[in-house]
Every structure is written in C-alpha cells, then in structure tokens.
C-alpha cells in the first residue's frame, strides 16, 4: 500500500506541473476538441508517467559508479551484526515518551486509503442516484426514445445515453429542440465516459486540488462542444434566451451534464462569443506542452539499463514490416507522363480551380459513387492500363527519396530508412493490385457548417437533391428490408412511414424528424413508435453505406435542402 501512496504523490506532482503548463497555454483556446483530448491525456500521463522507464546503456555510467557497486558487493557479505549484552535492544528499556511515539507514516497511509474509499463511495452513490432516476422514472416517447421524466428532477441533464427532464416540464417545441440537441451532443461525443474516468482518477488523487480544477475545465470544454452543436442549428440570441429560461441554481450531479446551471451560465455565453483561436497559436502551444510533458516524463522516469542488441534487430524488422504495409498508401502522389499531360490540360482549362487526382482499387462503381461526394467534381475518370501501371512502377522504383521509418516504430535512430527500390516486388504488386482506376477532379474547399436559415425547401431550389437510384427506389428498398414485429397490428400501421430530413450530401443527412402521429394514448402506441425508430435507423444506415446523395443546386451553387421520404408499409415483410 505504501507503493500506491508513493505512486499517487509522484503522479500528483506530474499532474500539477503539466496542468499548470496546459492552463497557461490553452485556457483561452477555442479548439475545444483539442482541449478535451489534452485534458484526458494529462490524466492518463499523470497516472502512467511514474511507471515509465527510459533506458540508457550501462556502458555510459561513470567509472566511479561501477567501482562503488563492485565495492558494495564485495564487502557487504563480510559485515555481520551480532548484538552484545550491552547493545541488545530490550523493550522495557525504552523511555515512556519514545514508546508512545506515533507512526506518522502509517497514519498518513490510512488517511489516504480512507480518502480513496470515501471518494469511491461518493461516486457509487452518484451513479446509484442516476440509476434510481432511470428505473423509477417514466419514458417519454413523444420527446425521444432515450428520454426519462421524473418528479425529483429540477433541470434537464444527460448521462451515458439517456436524457433526464422534469416531470412537470412545460418546454415549448423550440426550447425542447434546443435542449435535445445540446444533450444529444453530450451523448454522441460520450462525455460521460470522460467524467467517469476523471472521477476514478480523482479517487486516487483526492488530496490534490489540481484534479478538481482539471475536472472543472473538462466540464467547461464539454459544455462548449455541446453549445457549438446547438449553434449550428439555432441562433445565438435564441439559444441564450433558452438558457436563461431553463437555468436554475443549485446542485449539479458531478457524473452528469446539466443543460443549464446559473453558476456556469455567464462563462458559457462568453465562450460562445469568443473569437476562434488562430491555427498558428494552437500549433505553437501544442509543441510547447509536448516538449514540456516529455521533459517531465524523462525527469521522473530515468533509469539506467543496458540496451539489448536483439531489441534493435526486432525494431529493424518491425520498420521493414511497417514500410511494406504502408506501400499502398505511399504510391498515391505520382503521375505517369501520360496522365501528367492530361492533368496539365485540365488545369489550363480550369485556371481558377483546385485540381487533384486519386487512384482507386475498386470498380467503376467507386468512380460513380465519388460523384456524389460534396466538394468533389470528377473531370476525368479512366482505367489504368497495364502499360500505365508499368510506367508508374518504373517511376517509383527509380525514385531516390529516402523514407525514415524511425518515428513509425517509436525509435529515434536514422538507421531505419528505406527507398522504394529496396522493396521492388512489393511496390510492383501494390501498383498492380491497387492502382486500377484514376480520377482527376475539381476540389471545392467549402465549409460544411450551416444555420437553419440556410436550409431551403424543395420548391426554392433550381435542382433537387438526388439519391443514387432515386428516392422512390430507396423508400421501397428500406420497406423490403424491414420486418414488422409479430406483436404489432399491421392494420394500425400508416400507409407510409414518413420522415423529414436535410440533405447534407454524400453519406450525410441531418435534422431527421418523424412526421407520423398515431391516435390513442402514448402507452398503447409506444411499440409502434419503437418500430418507427427501427425504420429510422435502417434509413440512416442505408444512407451512410450505399445510398449517397448529391446536394441541391440554387443559382449554380450547392445548398442544403429539406426533403421528405415516404416508406410504404405494404412492402414490409
């Protein structure tokens, strides 16, 4: 147990130092995804750093250290401790004050263990409270499949995959949409796992105030990420008004994410209005904290140990294997003379456009499929002939570029370097098997974040969005793949199950809403709404796998369009 205490003290020191560096460099950074990753890395680093061992060769040790070790081994066996009558320790000879001396080491150890037990007990209590609310509350299918209402809840919050709301809520449609997007963002990004991990680390470092500051910053980053998702769909003013209406003072469950508490209200609004951090500033901060962290690890983990020759041999073989596996990825940045001329012609005819190329292994379906990917307009697609492949192979095998694999295997040596010609059969086979098609296309660098005001209706566009095969065939395919559960009355099913959605393009659709409303009580209709959810999931799965979309066109530009699909129940098995 003493080793656990010593480990926690070392880890706490590392946590304090690295978090101080993070706070100085990133406390005002608006790249929240990066900040979240850094905070989790700091937690993991503080736990693992004391366990690291940096190996150095014993041959580099000073001679005096080797001589001291030899002297110790040669003399320690000659010394024997034989207590005499005068030196033997007698228990009753101890002074009364010495006999009552407190063993402070044991006291500190017991206090530390008690703190761990108390912290873990509190964590279990909080988790138990969430479980109690989930199993004693009632579901609200009209609000969503994962929504629980309970009379003990005062403000909306989420944990894991469930959203909890007050039983006597009076949320309007717009307010609930805002809450739902915010809490669903927490769920989709799995923020609850972050909090649980931080709480477990807190149980071990409960005495360190830095862990509580880190948890607070982590929660702030979570809320900022969720707020970003909301602001993609709702304006700032409307969102701020919703936060003011729903915000409540009081206790916030540490393992869950509350939609709005007054204590964090002003800070969240400030973050929403903060200008985005420049990329240069972020990169410099990453370099600085990386160098600092590695320095701390080296300082805390240095240990002398002889380097094994077999280890280097294994590393070299690992580098070779790694290079071979990367060859299919490396043979993607050169063109044959023939295709280089074609590329120059296309660039000449499109001087103001960014022209790129890509090789494909798949059949012509891939080329057709890529035509649906936003930001990519194919201008030339062709089969790579045998002579094309041979020409490309010669280009790579005569390339004298040196590729250093040291970083890929975690070694700092410059010896693990290779050329394409070192692996002639592998390069030839990779081109033969993977470079079957070539596409030269126009790349359009256009942001993909839009507001509700930028989503158009079908009648407002010049060209409607197009799904591969047509929307009628997509609806029929979904229906034919769906099996109606035996416990449902088919006569109560609507003629069509209808969804409204927004075409983002490619494999992405958003803002999916069910348009069907069933008559009767929610309790009786619950199995049917659950079935509608299965249809919804199959709809999304097909879009994300084999049914891509082209975006709609307005005034010659790609736009987001709100669409509707009617899935006929008569085809369902």
N, C-alpha and C positions, 0 to 999 in steps of 0.2 A: 504493500500500500504506500510505503514511503516513495517508491519509484513513481507511482501515479502522481503524488503531490509534487515531486521534483519536476516531472514532465509538465504538469499544469503551470508551474511557476515559469519554466522556460518558455512554454507556449504563450503564456500571458504577456511576457516581456516582448516576444516577437510580434504578437498581435498589437500591442500598444504602439510599437515603433512603426510597423508597416501601416497601420490605420492612420497614424499621425501624418505619414507621407501622403496617403490617399486623400485625407481630408484637406491637406494643404493644396494638392494639385487638382482635385476633382469635385470639391464641394459645390462649385458653381457650374460644373459641366452639364450640358443638356443632352448628352448622348446617354440616355438612361439605360439602354440595353447593355452598353459597355460598363456603366457603373454597377449594374446588378451583377454582371459576371465578375467584376473586380472584387466586390464585397464577398461573394461566395468563394472566390479564390483565396482571399485573405483569410477567411475562416479555415479553409482546408489547409492553407500553407502554415498557419499558426499551429495546427494540430500535427502536421506531418514533419515540419522542419526539424524538430529535435530528434527525429528518428533517422534523418538523412546522414550519410557518411560520405564525405569527399575523400577519395582515395589518393594518396601520394606514395611514391616509391620510397621504401625504407633506405635505399642507397643514397638518397639525398639528405638523410639525417646527419647532423654534425657528429664528428668522431667522438666528441666528449660524451654525447648521449649514449652511444653504443658502449663506450668504456664503462660508464656508470651502470648500465644494465648488466654487463658482464660481472662487475664487482659485486653488485647486489646478489646475483645468482650464485656466486662462488662463496659468499660469506654468510648468507642468511641461514644456511644449514648448520653453521658452526656455533651459533648463539643459542644457548638453552637457558630458559628461565626456571630456576629451581628455588622456590621460596624457602627461606630460612626461618628459624623461630622468630627472629626479630622482624622479618619482613612479611611474614604471613598475615593475610588480612583476616581479622576477627570481626564478625558482625557486631558484637556488643561493644567494641572499642570505638564505634562511630559516635561523634558528638550528636546530641539530640537535634540541633539545628540542621545538620547535614542529612540525618535520617529522614527529615521531613521535607527535603528539597523536592520541588515539583518538577516532573519530567515534562518540560515545555514542548519538546518535540512530539511527544505522544498527544499532548493536549491540542496542539495545532493540527495534527493529523486527524484526530477525532472530530475536531470542529470542521475541518474541510469535508470529511465524509458525511457529517450531519448536514452540511450545506448542500452537498450533492443530492442526498436523499430528499431533503425538503424541496429543492428545485424540481426534481423529477416528479415528486408527489403533486406539486402545483401544476406541472404540465399535464399529468394524467387527469387531474381534476378538471382542467380546462377542456381537454379532449372529451372527457366524460360529459361535460355540460353540453358540448356540441352534439354528441351522440344522443343525449337525452332530448334535446330540442328536435332532432331529426325524427326520432321514433315516437315522440309524443305529439308532434305537430301534425298538421294535415297538409296534403299536397294540393297545389292549386294549378290544375292542368290548363286552365284558361290563361295563366300567366306564363306557363312554361313547364316542361316535363320535369325539370330539376328544381322547382320552387317549393319551399315549405313555409307555411304560415303558422305562427304560434303566438299565443297571448302574452308570453313572457318577453317577447322581442319588442324593443322600442325603436330600433332603427335598422334598416336593411344591412345585411352583411353576407359574405360568402365564405365557404370553407370547402376545400377539395373541389368536388363537382356539384355542390349544392348551394343554392341561393336561399337565404332566410329573410323573411319580411314580417312586419307586424300583422297580427290577425285583423285588427280594426283599421287597416290602411285605407286611404282614400286617394291613391295615386291616380292621376289622370293618365290618358294614353301617352302623352309626351313625356310626362315625368317617369312613368314606368319604362318607357323605351330607353330613357337616359340611364336609369338605374340598371336595367337589364344589360345594356351594352357594357357599362362600367364593370359590373360584377362578372359578366361572362369573359371579359378581358382577363380578370384575375384568374379565372378558371382555365382558360385556354393557355395562358402563359405559366400555369402551375406554380403560382406564387405561394400557395400553401406549403408546398414542399420546401421552399426556401425558408419559410418561417419555422417549420418543424426542425429543419437542420440547424438553424441558428439557435433555437431553444435547447436542442440537445447539447450544442457546444456551450451554451450559457450554463447548463447544469454542471459542466466541468470547470468553467471559469467564473462561477457565480460571484466570486470575490473581486473580480476585475471590472471596474466601472466602464472600461472601454467597450466591453461586449454589449452593454446596454446602449451605448452611443451608436455602435455599428448596427444593432437591430433597428434603432430608430431611423437611421439613414436608409437602411434596406427597405423599411416600410414606406418611407417617403418616395423612394425610387419606384416601388410597386404602384403606388397611387399615381405617380407621374406617368407611368406607362399606361395605366388604365385610362387616365384622363386624356392621353394622346389618342387612344382608340375612340373615345367619345367625341372628341373634337373633329375627328374625320367625318362624322355624321351630323353633328349638332354644332351650331354657332356658339362662340364664347359667351355672349350675353345670356342666351337661353340656358346654357349649362350652369353659369354662375347663379342664375336665379333659382334653378332647381336645387343646387347645393344649399342655398340659403333656406329654402323651404323645408328640406329634409334634414338639415344639420341639427344635431341635438347634443347637449352637454352630457357628460357622464362617462361611465366606464366602457373601455373598448376591449373586447376579448382579444388577448395577445396572440392567439393562434389563428385568428380570422381577420378578414378585411372588411371593415365597416365602410359603407358608402360615403358617409359624411359625418365627421365629428368636429365640433367647433374648435377644438384645440389645434387642428391641422388645417383649418379652412383657409386662413389668410396665406399660409405658406404655399398651399396648392395653387391658389389663384396667382400668386407671384410667379411660380414656376411656369404656369401656362403662358404668361406674358413675357417670359424671359427670352431674349434673342438666342438663336441657336449658336452653340459653340463652334468656332471655326475648326476645320479639319486639322490645320497645322498645329493649333494649340493642343488638340486631343492627342495627336501623334507624339508631340514632344513630351506630353505628360505620361503617355504610355511608356516611352523609352526611359524616362526618369524613374518611374516607380518600378519598372522591370529591373533596371540596374541596381536600384536600392534594395529591392527584395532579394535578388541573387546575392548581393553583398552580405545581407543579413544571414541568409542560409549558409553561406560559406563561413562566416564568422562563428556561427553556432554549431556547425556540423563537421569541422575539420578533423580528420582522423588519418593518421599515418598507416598505410598498409601497402605491401608490395604488390605491384601490378603484375598480373598473370599474363604470360605470353599467349596462352590458349584463348584468353578473353579477346585479345586483339585479332587473333585469327578468326574467331567467331564473328567479330564485328565486321571484318572484311567480307566474309561470306554473306553476312546479312546485308551489307551495302550492295554486293553484286545482285542478290535476290531482289532487293528493293528497286535497283535500277531496271532490272528486267521487267518487273511488274509495272513500272512507270512508262515503259517504251510506248504503249498505245496512246498515252496522253501526250508524250513528247513529240510525236510525229504529227503535229497539227498546225505548225506555223510556217510551213514552206510550200511553195507552189512550183509545179513543173513550168518550164519555159512556155509551153502552150497556154496553160491556164494563167500565167503571168501576163501574157499579151491580152487575153480576154479580160482580165482584171483591169488593165490599163485602158482598154476601150470603154469599159463600163464607167470607170472613174472619169474619163474625158467627157462622156455624155451626161454625167451627173456630178458636175464640179462642186455643187453646194451640198452634197450628201455624203454621209459617212458610209463607206462601202467596206464590208467584211466578207470573209469566206469561212466555210466549215466543211469538214469531211464527215461522212456518215457510214455506218456499217449496215444499217437497216435497208429494207427495200424502198421502192418509190413511195410507199405509204408514208414514210417518215418525211419525205420532201413535201408531200401534200399536207401532212399534219402541221408542219412548221409554218405553213402559210397562214395558219390560224393564230400563231403566237403574236401578241401585240408587240409593237416596236421592231418587227422584223418583216420586211417585204422582199421575197425572193425575186432576183433579177435574172439569174442563170442557174439552172439545175441540170446536171448531166451525170452519166455513168462513167466511172473511171475504168478505162480500157486496160488491157494487160500491158500495153506499151506505156501508158500513163503511170501505172504502178511501178514498172521497171525504172522509168525516168526518175520518179520520186525517190525510189530506193537508192539510186546512184547519188542523188543529191545529199541524202543523209549520210551515206557511208563515206563520202568524200569531205564531209563537214569536220573540221578540226576543233570544233568547240569542245572545251573541257567542262564536264558537269561534275560538280563536287557533291558527293552524297553524304558528307560528314554530318550535316545538320539533320538529315533524314533519319539517321540511326543514333543520334544523340552523342556523337563523338566530335571532338574539336580538332582532329588531325586533318592534314591536307592530303594524306596518302590515299584516301578513298575517292579517287577521281577516275572518271571513265570517259571514253569517246564512243560515238555510235558504232564505229568500226570495230570496237572491242567485242561487240555482240552482233556480228553480221547476220547469222541465221535468225536471231530474234527480231532484228529490225526488219528483215525481209518478210518474215512470217507475219509480223504485226501489220505491215502495209498491205500484204496480200489478203489478210483476213478482215481488216477493219476499215480500210480506205476503199469503199465500194462506190460511194457517191460523193459529189461535190456540189455545194450550193454557194453562190455568191449573192449577197443580199444587202439591202439598204437597212442600216440600223438607225432607229429613231430614238434618241435619248429624251424621253418624255416622262415626267413624274407620274406616278400611278396613285396619288392620294387626291381624293376628290371630296367635295362637300355635297350635301343634299341638293343645293341649288344648281349643281352641275349635272344632275341626273335628269335626263329628258324622257318624255313619254314617246310611245311608238309613233304617234301621229306628228311629232315635232321633228323627226329626222328625215333626211333625204334617202337613206338606205338603212333598212332594218338590220339588226344583228342576225347572223347566220350561224346555225349549228350544223356540224357535219352530218349530212343525211337528211336534214330538215327537222323542224320541231315536232311535226306530226309523227314521224318515224321514231323520234326519241321518246315521245309520250307512249307510243304503242309498245316500244321495247321495254320501258320501265314496267308497264302493266303486265306484259307477258312473263316477266321475271318475278313478279310478286305473287305470293300465295296467301289467300285470305285465311286467317285463323279459323278453325272449326267452330270456336265458341261465338263467332260473330254471325249475326243475321245478315245475309247478303242483301236482303230486301231493304234493309235500313241504310245501306251504303248509298251515297250520292252517285249520280250517273257519271260524274267526273270528279276526281280529286284535284283541286286547282291550287296552284301556288303562284305568288307574285315574287319576282326576283329582279336583280340588276345584273346585267352582263358586264363583267369586268374585262373579259377577253381571255382567250386561251383556255386554261383549265379552271378559271376562277369566275364564280358568281357569288353575289352577296345580297344582303337585305331580303332573305327568303322569308315569306310570310304565307301562312295557310289562309285561304280565302273561304273555306267551307265553314258554315256554322250549323250544328245539329240542334234539332229541337229536343226539349226534355232536360232533365237535371244533369249536372256535371258528373254525378256519381254513376249514372247509367251510361252516359256517353264516354266515360273515361277509357274503356277498352278500345273504342273506335278512334279516339284521338291518339291513343298509343299506336294503333295501326297506321294512322296518318303519318306519325313520326317515322315509322319504318319506311313508308313510301318516300318521305322527305330524305332519309338517309341514303336510300338507293339512288334517288335523283342526284344527290350531291356526289355520290361515288362514281356514277357514270360520267358526270361532267369532268371529274378530276382524273379519270383514267382514259376513256376512249371517245368522248364526245366533246371536242373543243369548240370554242365559239370565236367568230370574227366579231369585232366591235361594230356598232352602228356608225354611220357617217352623217355628218352635218356640215354643210359648206366645205366639203373636201377634207374635213378633219375627223379623226376618230373621237367618239364621245361615248359616255355611259348611257345606257338605255334601260328603262324599266319594262320588263316583259311579263307575260303570263303563260303558263303551261297548264293544259287540261289533260289529266291522265285518266283514260277511260277504264272504269272498273269492270266492264263486260269482258275484257281480255284477261282479267286476273284469274289464276287457277284456283 
